[in-house]
Amino acid sequence: MTEPDTRDVALIIGGGPGISASCARLFTKNGMRVAVAARNPDKPVLHALEKTHGVRRYACDAREPAAVETLFQRVVQDLGSPTLVVHNIDGRVPGIFGKGIVESDPDMALDTLLNAAFSAFLVGRQAARLMLEHQPNANGAKGTIIFTNASAALKGFARSGAFAMACHAKSGLAQSMARELMPQGIHVANVP
């Protein structure tokens, strides 16, 4: 009979070759089991992480409530309940940058908000639901939720209103969640 795997589980949403891949390598190096979700889980970098680091790949459109819920259910079933969740989706929509407020396409602005801020809300919501059920560790912590962000979360640049709006929304979400959840043992961070 084999012993159950009791290593902590990390879930990264928004898998790509930059921050997500670096986090996946770091987390596995530190003994965690890691899941990475992306709209397209067949990206070469995700295949490489699976092969070299044992990372599990999942498909998820993080703008869809049912897809996010299903993702968390599958990760819990396959690896266990995540104690670390990283939302790494900045929401960039091609064509939205460099447009002044009067020339910006409203549909692109909405897509940017859905990709960045609404997906962060959905991911944060599911992560909090699971982590609130965790037993506190020796330090009293139940889990950590990290939202990556851009400098636009701190100041909006000219001709980038939609992106700045989405980044500020993620920042506000993280602040609100931190004040609500940190007293309950869940750490929340916004990392521009």
KAFEN-V739686 format. One record per backbone hydrogen bond with DSSP energy under -1.0 kcal/mol. CO is the residue of the C=O (numbers start at 1). NH is the residue of the N-H. If there is no record, write none. Layout:
# KAFEN-V739686
CO&NH + CO&NH
This chain:
# KAFEN-V739686
8&33 + 9&83 + 9&84 + 10&35 + 11&86 + 12&37 + 13&88 + 18&22 + 19&23 + 20&24 + 21&25 + 22&26 + 23&27 + 24&28 + 25&29 + 26&30 + 27&32 + 28&31 + 33&10 + 34&56 + 35&12 + 36&58 + 37&14 + 37&15 + 38&60 + 43&47 + 44&48 + 45&49 + 46&50 + 47&51 + 48&52 + 49&53 + 49&55 + 50&54 + 56&36 + 58&38 + 61&64 + 64&68 + 65&69 + 66&70 + 67&71 + 68&72 + 69&73 + 70&74 + 71&75 + 72&76 + 73&77 + 74&78 + 75&79 + 75&80 + 83&144 + 84&11 + 85&146 + 86&13 + 87&148 + 93&96 + 100&104 + 105&109 + 106&110 + 107&111 + 108&112 + 109&113 + 110&114 + 111&115 + 112&116 + 113&118 + 114&119 + 116&120 + 117&121 + 118&122 + 119&123 + 120&124 + 121&125 + 122&126 + 123&127 + 124&128 + 125&129 + 126&130 + 127&131 + 128&132 + 130&133 + 131&134 + 137&140 + 141&137 + 143&187 + 144&85 + 145&189 + 146&87 + 147&191 + 150&153 + 151&154 + 151&155 + 157&160 + 159&98 + 160&164 + 161&165 + 162&166 + 163&167 + 164&168 + 165&169 + 166&170 + 167&171 + 168&172 + 169&173 + 170&174 + 171&175 + 172&176 + 173&177 + 174&178 + 175&179 + 176&180 + 177&181 + 178&182 + 181&184 + 181&186 + 182&185 + 185&142 + 185&143 + 187&145 + 189&147 + 191&149
